[in-house]
Amino acid sequence: MSAEPFQIQIEQEVLDDLRERLRHVRWPSQLGPGDWTTGMPIHALEPIVTYWKESFDWRKSEKELNRFHHFLCSVDGFPIHFIHERGIGPKPLPIILSHGWPDSFLRYQKIILALSDPGRYGGDPADAFHVVVPSLPGFGFSRSREGKSLNNLQTADLWVKLMAEHLGYQTFAAGGGDVGSGVSRYIAERHPEKIVGLHVTDIGIIRAILASPDNSLSAAELTYKREATQWMVQEGGYMTIQSTKPQTLSYALTDSPVGLAAWILEKFHGWSDPQGKLQTRDSWDELLTNITLYWITGTIGSSAHVYYNNSRGLTPLVKNNVPTGLALFPADILLPPEDWVRKNFAIQRLTRMPRGGHFTAWEEPELFVEDIREFFRPLRSRFDTVPS
């Protein structure tokens, strides 16, 4: 199947059903102090649910999203949705940007046009990119194949086929965060000849450090090990469930929009800078667009399943020589020790951002765009194929 143009247009009955479910929510009792230590408190969730039910306008979000060029195609039998914005400049560099969980392709909504048309957004047209932003398999409009889902390595192979066979990009750049960081790093490891450069905003939990004896670690690595171990105990419950019993979880989150909202919003609250930033009233529309996307596509269960796949038989990443840029946002999860990063990546640019959390391009789009432009500027000479 060749890539076909796609417009988001959700049936009204789906939206009516959502609103009806929101009208009949059953609230649990608020146990504990109600200050996020036991999860999302009712006093934080209830006004958002009321807004979702009475004021949120999906059709407005739909219209805004449809200003991008969306496509659907099949890659190895997997239905894949992606945005493809062609660059406006003398020699745009193709780049594929991969999102994470519990966000979606919306992570990059604010930066797509600034990267593809820099001259219009205060930049140099020579920095233009052909921007490809796919929905990960099992996320959003990339609905999973019946009974099948993929891990990060398999998705990386899929992305290379998407870029080369469907879009004609034999050489390209790759970037991402969260799950998308792992996918992009596997592209660099498995297909280094395809990659001009790799730009990521995190490198995930460093299992190699956690598995190493304390006396073999540097002071920074030992600190990281202690902090990561504590984080896993206090904050990693979602990961344990999604890595072991995602199917059981999916019933509740697919059937209850309020349950779905709480599961996602808790992470946006805790992983943003400052904490809770993305859960202010001004951000409710963009948060609810992301949550509604999961709801209308029924993909919260399949998105959680990627954790299960990644925890079983995934080949460990090894060092490669692809030029790498790492942008570290200060409130992100478990910032890696710099000495370990430099030993294990071909780092050409490491930026410590002045602000921002886990949802990088969503939270701080201007900082993200500038770092992408700066990192890839000296690497553009490696790109020698521009499709017509």
RAGIJO-V871235 format. One record per pair of residues at least 12 apart in sequence whose ideal C-beta (glycine too) atoms are under 6 Angstrom apart, sorted by the first residue. I is the first residue (numbers start at 1). J is the second residue. If there is no record, write none. Layout:
I/J  I/J
This chain:
1/73  1/74  3/71  3/73  3/166  4/72  6/70  6/71  6/72  7/66  8/62  8/65  8/66  10/296  14/296  15/58  18/257  19/53  21/257  22/53  22/257  25/258  30/42  40/262  40/265  40/266  45/262  49/258  51/284  52/288  56/288  58/292  61/289  68/83  69/84  69/85  70/83  71/84  73/166  75/158  75/161  75/162  78/137  78/145  79/143  80/134  80/142  81/135  81/141  81/142  82/132  82/134  83/133  84/132  85/112  85/116  85/131  86/130  87/116  87/128  87/129  87/130  88/117  88/128  89/125  89/126  89/128  90/126  91/386  92/128  92/129  92/130  93/129  93/173  93/380  93/383  94/130  94/169  94/172  95/129  95/173  96/132  96/159  96/163  96/174  97/133  97/175  98/176  98/180  98/183  98/184  99/180  100/177  100/178  100/179  100/180  101/179  101/303  102/264  102/267  103/359  104/139  104/140  104/290  104/293  105/133  105/135  106/290  107/361  107/362  108/133  108/361  110/365  111/361  111/365  111/368  111/369  112/131  114/369  115/129  115/131  116/129  116/131  127/373  137/150  137/155  138/299  138/302  138/303  139/299  139/303  140/293  140/297  140/299  144/302  149/302  149/305  149/309  151/309  151/310  151/314  152/182  152/183  152/186  152/310  153/186  155/183  156/183  156/186  156/187  156/190  160/191  160/194  168/387  170/385  171/383  171/385  173/196  173/197  173/376  174/187  174/195  174/198  175/199  177/201  177/202  177/360  181/200  181/202  182/204  184/198  184/200  185/317  188/320  188/322  189/317  189/320  192/320  192/322  195/322  196/379  196/382  196/383  197/323  197/376  197/379  198/322  198/324  199/325  199/372  199/375  200/326  201/327  201/360  202/332  203/336  209/221  209/224  209/225  210/225  218/339  220/337  220/339  221/337  221/340  224/337  228/334  242/304  242/307  243/307  243/308  243/311  246/304  246/305  246/308  250/301  253/300  254/298  254/301  257/295  260/300  261/291  264/291  271/357  271/358  272/357  273/331  273/355  273/356  273/357  319/344  321/346  323/346  323/348  323/379  324/345  324/346  324/347  325/349  325/375  326/350  327/351  327/371  328/352  329/353  329/356  329/357  329/360  331/357  332/357  332/358  333/358  349/375  351/371  353/367
